[in-house]
C-alpha cells in the first residue's frame, strides 16, 4: 500500500516537472484528466456552452503560462479550480462592464444598441433539462446578483458539488467562513427570488 | 400562513434544484484545439527565452546601479569644478586677486 503511494507521488512529481518543461505529452495528459472539470466549472459560473468553452481554453493557456509559479503548496486540482474560478469571474466582470458602457453610450445619445436583459450571457447550459430551463435561468440570474464571494462559494458547493473543505482550499478561506458565506448566499437568494416572483404576480 | 409556508418550500426546492444539474462532456475536438493553441504559444514565446536570465530582481539591481553610478559621477564632477567655477565667478565680477596684480591696472 505504501509502495503504491510512493509510486503515485513520484509519478505526480514527474508529471509536474514535465508540465513545467512544457512537454506536449504532459499537456495532453493534463487535458485528458482535467478538461471536463474545467469546462463544467466554467459552465457553472457562465451557463453558456460557447462562452464556457472559450474560458476553459483560456484556463489551459493560463496553466501553461504560469505552471512555473506553481510551488505545489496545494493540490494541482485546487490550483486549476482557482484559475477556472478567476477566469470565469474575469469574463463576467468584462461582460458587465461592456453592458454598463453600452448603457452610458445610449444615455449620451450614440446609436450603440444596448442589451436590456439583466443577465450577462444567453442562458444555454447543456446540463439543464429542457423542462427546467426557465426555472434554472431565473435561479442563475439570482445567483448572478449575489456578492462575488457568496456567488463563488454557492456555485462551487451547490452546483459543482464540492465539500466545504475543498471550497475553503480553493477560495483560501476557513470552513467557518465558507459556511457563513453559504448561509448568507441562500438568504439573499431567497430575498431576490421572492422579489422576482412578487413582480411576476406569483 | 399556509401560502407563505408553501412559497418558502418552493424557494428552498428551487435553490436545491441547482444541485441536479448534470455534468457534461467537453465539446468535440476541445482537446485538439487547446493543444493547437498551446503549440502556437510555444512558438511565440521561444525568442523571449534569450532574456530569461534578466529577472525583475536583476532589472531593479541594474537600474539602482545605474542611478548610483550617475549620482557618484555627478558629485565628483561638481566638486572637481568648484574651484574653477569660483575663479571664473571672481574674474567676472573683478574680485580675483590675480586681476588686481595685473600690470594693466
Boltz contact constraints between the chains, C-beta under 6 A:
constraints:
  - contact:
      token1: [A, 27]
      token2: [B, 38]
      max_distance: 6.0
  - contact:
      token1: [A, 31]
      token2: [B, 31]
      max_distance: 6.0
  - contact:
      token1: [A, 31]
      token2: [B, 34]
      max_distance: 6.0
  - contact:
      token1: [A, 35]
      token2: [B, 26]
      max_distance: 6.0
  - contact:
      token1: [A, 36]
      token2: [B, 26]
      max_distance: 6.0
  - contact:
      token1: [A, 39]
      token2: [B, 26]
      max_distance: 6.0
  - contact:
      token1: [A, 40]
      token2: [B, 23]
      max_distance: 6.0
  - contact:
      token1: [A, 53]
      token2: [B, 27]
      max_distance: 6.0
  - contact:
      token1: [A, 57]
      token2: [B, 34]
      max_distance: 6.0
  - contact:
      token1: [A, 60]
      token2: [B, 34]
      max_distance: 6.0
  - contact:
      token1: [A, 64]
      token2: [B, 38]
      max_distance: 6.0
  - contact:
      token1: [A, 126]
      token2: [B, 24]
      max_distance: 6.0
  - contact:
      token1: [A, 127]
      token2: [B, 21]
      max_distance: 6.0
  - contact:
      token1: [A, 127]
      token2: [B, 22]
      max_distance: 6.0
  - contact:
      token1: [A, 127]
      token2: [B, 24]
      max_distance: 6.0
  - contact:
      token1: [A, 128]
      token2: [B, 21]
      max_distance: 6.0
  - contact:
      token1: [A, 139]
      token2: [B, 14]
      max_distance: 6.0
  - contact:
      token1: [A, 139]
      token2: [B, 18]
      max_distance: 6.0
  - contact:
      token1: [A, 158]
      token2: [B, 18]
      max_distance: 6.0
  - contact:
      token1: [A, 158]
      token2: [B, 19]
      max_distance: 6.0
  - contact:
      token1: [A, 159]
      token2: [B, 18]
      max_distance: 6.0
  - contact:
      token1: [A, 189]
      token2: [B, 15]
      max_distance: 6.0
  - contact:
      token1: [A, 190]
      token2: [B, 11]
      max_distance: 6.0
  - contact:
      token1: [A, 193]
      token2: [B, 11]
      max_distance: 6.0
